[in-house]
Amino acid sequence: MTTSITEVETNGVERIPDADRTARPVDLFRLAFGGANTFATCVLGAFPILFGLSFWQGLTATVLGLLAGALLLAPMSLFGPRNGTNNAVSSSAHLGVHGRVVGSFLSLLTAVAFFSISVWSSGDALVGGAHRLADVPESDVTYGIAYAIFAGLVLVVCVYGFRFMLMVNKIAVVAASALFVLGAFAFAGDFDAGYAGSFASTSDPLFWPSFVGAALIVLSNPVSFGAFLGDWARYIPADTPRRRVMGAAFLAQAATLLPFVFGLATASIIATKAAKYVDPAAPNYVGGLLAISPGWYFLPLCLIALIGGLSTGTTALYGTGLDVSSVFTRFSRVQSTFFIGALSIAFIFVGRFALNLTQSISTFATLIITCTAPWMIVMALGYVTRRGWYDADALQVFNRRQTGGRYWFNHGWNWRGLSTWLLSAGVALLFTNLPGQFVGPLGDLANGTDISLPVGLVLAAVLYLVLLTVFPEPRAVYGPDGPRFVRASDTPVPPITDADEQPAPEPAAAL
């Protein structure tokens, strides 16, 4: 049965029926690319210039960070088609029926923050553009109205659900891309690819920390989608070739080179013509962009802010509502979306007007990488060792308030995956180095270069495989073909029982 875009989606995190799974990999591309083809991505693209890199150095850091992040993200697209549910629920197979809340927690923090960044950046651009076009006053009241209208539009789209989001993103992908390309003509006369930056040579002691830091901020954008891909990929049929699904996820991130380069190029112009806006102590990319834009491009900028911000906000908030409904199963997806949306809007207003708690984007980006990347490694390696085999019914134990099943492990917790995530993320934090913002106790071991990401990724990969080998999981979790690369034990798994039922006297035999 096909759902109309004007019908409110009622599906939660239960497995999507096969009849309703009519999406294609290109739809995944549209949603993932549309959610990143935005003003917020342009802001991230400006950071190489803020860090003092030249245009070409910044472009190199951007390409390396983007490709590395896309490769890390691509396997996260496989769980939705395989299990018909979101990635947090699928993580039950590797972190346990209860341990899956880790994925929900990560996606909640990421979504609320990106929703806030989207509303802030797009609202500021809309008000700034309106001020230049129609002399609309730039006051707290004006900003508040812009934020409220924008956040309300996002909430409405999210409540309608997947089909409506897909329609919005079909428009957003084409429209925003065209407007960014139009920007190439708007700024062509002022752009200088020879912009030299602040470093006389790569031997400067601050160059490599700045280069790596810029690449990590770019990489954070695709990594931030890790917990969300299943929200949309679950509508893709299970028999869709894996290479096509992964290819769509990879290409969606590779395509964001467009807004990243737009941000990088315009930031280099701002640094030359309006340097006060790229002051590292108080950078204001949106203000600088409006300051250097020709008058005829103000309206396209406002449209980019509206279309792109709406796309980012909906992809973030939709996933949050879905995840909250999966943890607090008394709430429907619509109720959870309204609840989280209201909290997010309150956070936007308090952070912007009352407490001025707008987080540093670079710090937030690094925390995304630090906390989410090890979780993604556990998921990807878990998929490989399981040969892509999952028991979709056992994944729903938590949502049905049941106990037992293949993924019950130790009272609903799989300490192998959980320990890997906790230890890897914790150690990576120790190596974090963001001068002036956050420097971990071991952050200076690499001469000021932030090596938190490689440390976290390598540690997670090694530790998880070692734990799976030394402390093998029950054979029942691996399916008929058995494990790949690791051992399995003959430990029996308990049967699935409802909360009000008495468990069977003897656990079921391992399959």
C-alpha positions, 0 to 999 in steps of 0.5 A: 500500500502506497502512502500519500504525501498528505497523509501523516505517517504512522510507522514507528520503528517496527519493521516496515511491511514489504508492501510499503518499502517502495523507495529506491537508492536514489531516494536515499541519495536525495534525502542524504544529499538534501540534508547536507546541501545547505547553508550549515554545510557552507559554514563548515566549509568556511573553517579551513579559511578560519584556521588560516589555510590557503584556498588550495590547502583548504580544498585538499583538507576538504576533499580528504575529510569528505571522502574519508567520512563518506567511506566511513558512513556508507556501510551504515546504509545497509541496516535499513534495507536489511532489517526494515527499521532504523539503525538504533534498533538494528544496533540491538544485534551488537550492543544488546536489546537495552544497549541499543539506547546508545545509538538513540542517544547519539542520534538525539544529541546530533539531531537537536544540535544540527536542527538548532544550527540549521535554524540559527544559520538560516534564520540569520541569513533570512533576516540579514537578506531581508534587511538588505533587500527591504530594510527590515530591522535586525532586532531580537524580535525579527530574529525570533519571528524568523526562527519561530516560522522556520522551526514551525515549518520544519516541524510540520514537514516532520510530522507528515513523515517520510513521503512528505520529506522525500517530496521536499528533498526532491525539490531542495536538491535541484533548487539549492544546487542550482542556487549554489552554482548561480553563486559561482557567477555572483562571486567569480569576479572577487574570487582568487584561487591564489588566496595564500592564507596565514601560513608561509609554508607547511613547516609552520608548527601550527600548519598541520594541526590546522590542516587536520583540524579542518579535515576533521570538521569536514569529516564530521558532516558525513559521520553525523548521518551515521545514526540516521541513514536507517531512518530513510533506508528502511523504506528500500526493499531488502533485496536491493543490491548492497552496492547500490545502497552504499553507492547512494550513501557515498555519492550523497556525501561526495556531492556535498563538495558543492556547498563545501567549496561554496563555503570555502571560496566565499570565506576566502573572499570574506577574508580578503574584502571583509576580514572582520567577519573571519576574526577567529575570536568571533567569526560571522560567516553569514554576516560576511557573506551578506557583506560581500554579495552583490545585490542581485544575489540577496534573494537567491541567498535567502532561498538557499537559507530557506530551502537548504535549512528546511531540508537539514532541519527535517532530516534531523528532527524526523530521525529524532522523533523516530528514535524517541518513539523507539525508546519511549514506546508509549509515545507514537512517532508523531507525539515524539516528534512534537515533543522533541521539536518543542524542546529543540525550539526552546533550546534555540531561543534560550541559547540564542537570546537568554544564555548565549550558549551557541556552541562552537561548531568546531568543538561540536563537530569533533565531539560528533566524531569522537562519540559516533565513529567508534559506534559506527565501527562496531556496527560495520564490523558487526555486519561483516562478522554476521555476514549481514544476517539479522533476526528482524523479529528479535531486534524488536524485543525492546520496542515490544517490552519483551525479554529474551531472544538472540540479542538478549546477551547479558540481561539485554546488554552486550558488553563486548560492543558497549565496552568497545564503544565506551573505551574507544570514545573515552580514549579518543577524547583524551587525544582531542586537541582544539586549542582554546576550546578543549584539549585532552590530557594527551592532546599534545602528544602529536605536537598539537595535531588532533589525532583523536579520530584515528586513535578512536577508529583503530582502537575500536576495530582492534578491540571489538574483534579481539573481544569477539574472538576471546569472548565469542558470542552465541552461535545463534546470533550468526545465522545458518552460515556461522560467523566470519573471522571470529569464533562462536560459542554454544551458549544457548539463548533464552526464548522471547517472552512477554513481560507478564509471562513466566519464562520457560524452565529451560532456555531454548537450545542454540541454533 
